[in-house]
Amino acid sequence: MSELLLHVEKMEVVYKRVITAVQGVTISLAPRQIVALLGTNGAGKTTALRAISGFLGLDDARVTEGAITFDGVRIENRLPHENAARGIVLVPEREKVFPNLTVAENLTAPVARNETTAERTLLTERAYHFFPSLAELRHRTAGFLSGGERQMLAIAGALMCRPRLLLVDELSLGLAPVVVRDLTRRLTAIRDELSIAILLVEQSAAAALEIADYAYVMENGRVVLDGDRERLKGHQDVQEFYLGQVAGERRSYREIKQYRRSRRWYG
């Protein structure tokens, strides 16, 4: 346990005191590790991420059972700014940037007030190091950026908060495959150069398993499968349901859904 940066044990999350969204979820993450939470929409991935970051309270939800431990400290149901001060920084699925601010203003907005001008400059230079195209766009209003550029800016803004654990919700959502490949490459570089850990929530298993050291598959609020990258890539259910392959051939989304329904009702 002492070697883990994050350990979530048998976590249950309840919305509005009656709706159980996540139940019995256990996940672990070591320093400098990239871990992915995989699953379809509604599987409970984002809820798990919000529980770790502390943003559950905004949705009238709480961790009602289990524990979330970060660097040896219990943090379940703590406020977001408390977790951020510990080094847990969230890149949300939506509302990633301030659309009316420039790129440069977006980067300085999350910086702590006690940072000196020199420290702010170093943080900004580091953000531009990982995303050099943002330096060229520093005076552009964020609302006019492309989807990929907004995602870059959101991650760069998170880096300004000096994360020890970076939580990224749906990196690939709405982006072209070539943009996703570039972003995953940059996340790997961020992990390697800054020695931080990354927890990545993704519907696209193909994108996540390109960089994840370990992954968990969630369905209906529970973890149903976990393993390292090679194990999950070679697992038949992952190939069929998430990678769209059977016997090395691509399957259509409709075929997969129909197959899943037949297994549920007749298997």
CORRA-V921868 format. One line per field, one symbol per residue. ss: DSSP state (~ for helix, > for strand, _ for the rest). psi: psi as a letter, one per 40 degrees, with the letter a starting at -180 (. if undefined). Layout:
# CORRA-V921868
ss->???
psi->???
This chain:
# CORRA-V921868
ss->___>>>>>>>>>>>>___>>>>>>>>>>>>___>>>>>______~~~~~~~~~_~~~~~_>>>>>>>>>>__>>_____~~~~~~~_>>>>__________>~~~~~~~_______~~~~~~~~~~~~~~_~~~~~____>~~~__~~~~~~~~~~~~~_____>>>>>_______~~~~~~~~~~~~~~~~~~__>>>>>>__~~~~_____>>>>>>__>>>>>>>~~~~~__~~~~~~___>>__>>__~~~~~~~~~~~~~~_
psi->ddeidhhhhfhhhhhfedhhdhhfhhiihiheihhihiiiheeedddddddddeedddefiiheiaihhhfehheheiiddddddeehhhhidifdihdeiidddddedehidehiddddddddddddddgdddddedeihdeeiidddddddddddddeefidhhhhhgdeheiidddddddddddddddddefiihhhhhdgddddedehdiihhihfeiheiiiidddddehdddddddefihfeiiiiddddddddddddde.
